[in-house]
Each structure stands twice: as structure tokens, then as C-alpha cells.
Amino acid sequence: MIDIKNVSKWYGSFQVLTDCTTSIQKGEVVVVCGPSGSGKSTLIKTVNALEPFQKGDIVVDGISIANPKTDLPKLRARVGMVFQHFELFPHLSVTENLTIAQIKVLGRSQADAKTRGLKMLERVGLSAHKDKFPGQLSGGQQQRVAIARALSMDPIVMLFDEPTSALDPEMVGEVLDVMVQLANEGMTMMCVTHEMGFAKKVSNRVIFMDAGKIIEDCSSADFFQKPEERSPRAKDFLAKILQH
């Protein structure tokens, strides 16, 4: 579903990604973790071309992002993205947030977009809030609306960029529950997250990054249960997060 081949990226003279290579199969749930500043969010944003890269290629469902002929907006419409800070339109109601991209990008009618949007809102357990504005919702609810909005576009893959890091601790669970449900339904997912419980429970694979490089790319069972086989940097990371 996603093939990342030797991707490198620079900000000026500073290299943020170095020869990153991995692939994600249909239905796989892959967690990307690592210390702050390791390039995790940058990597996930290159997958739907929100971040340009200077070297290598990324192929999503057979479509090359590096190919100048690729219609990037059309490709992005098929790759759901959930951000750290929700990115909902504050001046639009929940229903309008769910329908606007369907109408403008997919060309759906207002009625079809609303039907699809409300169905996804029900899926994340928020039907009762369809007429509210984002500011009237808790952070956890806003993030669930953002997930419903991404799902309304019928994505072939979902990208999550630290979806719980801006939330109060007691709201993290409600967002992770929705993500677990998606994973169980077979959605292809790539998640940048610090939630190691979620990574252990749901992911098929863990990609561990440090200083812009992919250091580990292995099954989550191996990552968590065989720390002695990991690189020194990953061992250190695991020791710090798993002791608490």
C-alpha cells in the first residue's frame, strides 16, 4: 500500500531524513516511534506530500509521489490524515466540517456528503454533537470528529501524527479506542505516537527512528519482547518508557 524508498529530506543544509526505506502492506498497522526530533512526523507527512522530499520516492497504492505528473490533491483525498491539533474549521459546525472536503474535493452532493459524514460521526460515537461547533467540544471529541472527517473521504490508508499528544490524559483513551476499532476492521494505518500501550496492543510493526534514520523496523512482538536484540538507541528508549 505504501512503499517508501530511500527518502531523504533537507531543510536548507540540515538533513531531517536520511535514506528512509520501508513498506506498509494493506491492512497493516505500523507505529512510528522514537525520541523528539527524530523525523517521525516529517516522515509521515511525506507520505501524502505535505512535506516535499529531495531524494528517493514514495509510492502509495501504485502512484508515485515523486512523479511530477501525479495529481497530488487527488492522491491526498485518498490518504486520510489526522493531526496533533485536530485542524477543524472553528467557524463551521461539526456536520459542515465533515462534508466540506467531500463536496469540494470528491464532488459529492450535499446530501451524499452529509449521509456519509453523519455515518462516520456515529462510528466515532458523536452523533449527538452534529450541530455543535468545534469550540463546544472537548479535545478528545474534536479529535474523534477529525478522525470521522478523514474517514468520510473513504481513504485507502490513514495517517496519524501524534493524535493524542495534545489531549488531556483522560481523553486519550477515547481517541485510542476509535483507532483500535479501525485497526480491527482492517484499515491500513501508519501512526506516529508515544502511546506504547497502543503500539503493543494493536500494531503489527514498529518503526523506530533516531536522527532522521530508521533504526529499527520489526514486528511489534520482537520490538517489545526481545529488547536484547534491539539497537543500543532503541534499547535505551524502551528502558526509559517501559519502566514506568
Secondary structure, DSSP 8 states (H G I E B T S, - for coil): -EEEEEEEEEETTEEEEEEEEEEE-TT-EEEEE-STTSSHHHHHHHHTTSS--SEEEEEETTEESS-TTS-HHHHHHTEEEE-TT----TTS-HHHHHHHHHHHHH---HHHHHHHHHHHHHHTT-GGGTTS-GGGS-HHHHHHHHHHHHHHT--SEEEEESTTTTS-HHHHHHHHHHHHHHHHTT--EEEE-S-HHHHHHH-SEEEEEETTEEEEEEEHHHHHH-GGGS-HHHHHHHHHHH--
